[in-house]
Amino acid sequence: MIETVVARLKAATTGFNKIGGAADLDAIGKKVVTPGAYVIPMTESGTEGELLGVTEQEIDIGFGVFTVVSNLSDVAGAAAIGGLQARRDAIKSALIGWVPNPAEGHPVYFTSGRLMRWDDGILWWLDEFQVASYWRK
C-alpha cells in the first residue's frame, strides 16, 4: 500500500523536492530535503469474519503522510506555515476520494492532522488517511 500511495503522490503533486516512504524517514535527525512528503504505515484493523471460517475480511488500513517544510530565513515560522498549507492541500487533493484498488472500490479518506515536530526552522506535519481493503483466503 505504501508504495502505491508514494507513486500516486509523485504522479499527482508538484512542488516537492522529495517524496518517499518509511525507509526515507531515516532523514529524521539528519539533514532532510525540504519540501518533502514521506508516507508511513499507521494502523490496521479488521471486522469480524464469518462464523465458520473466515474467507474474506474487510481491513481498514491507516497510513500517514509527513509533510516537511522549512524556511530558515523566517524564524517566526510564518513562511514555513504558508508553504505547509499549500503542500497539505496538494496531498489531500491527490488522495481524498482516490481509489487505490479499483477492484475493491473503496476511496481514501482523511482522518486527522497534527504538528509533530518543529526545530531549527523545519516543520514536520503528519496527516492521517484511511482506506478499506479486503483480505481473502
Stockholm file with secondary structure:
# STOCKHOLM 1.0

chainA/1-137         MIETVVARLKAATTGFNKIGGAADLDAIGKKVVTPGAYVIPMTESGTEGELLGVTEQEIDIGFGVFTVVSNLSDVAGAAAIGGLQARRDAIKSALIGWVPNPAEGHPVYFTSGRLMRWDDGILWWLDEFQVASYWRK
#=GR chainA/1-137 SS CHHHHHHHHHHHCCSCSEEECGGGGGGTTSCCCSSEEEEEEEEEEECCCCTTCCSEEEEEEEEEEEEEEECTTCTTCHHHHHHHHHHHHHHHHHHTTCCSCTTTCCCCEEEEEEEEEEETTEEEEEEEEEEEEEEEC
#=GC SS_cons         CHHHHHHHHHHHCCSCSEEECGGGGGGTTSCCCSSEEEEEEEEEEECCCCTTCCSEEEEEEEEEEEEEEECTTCTTCHHHHHHHHHHHHHHHHHHTTCCSCTTTCCCCEEEEEEEEEEETTEEEEEEEEEEEEEEEC
//
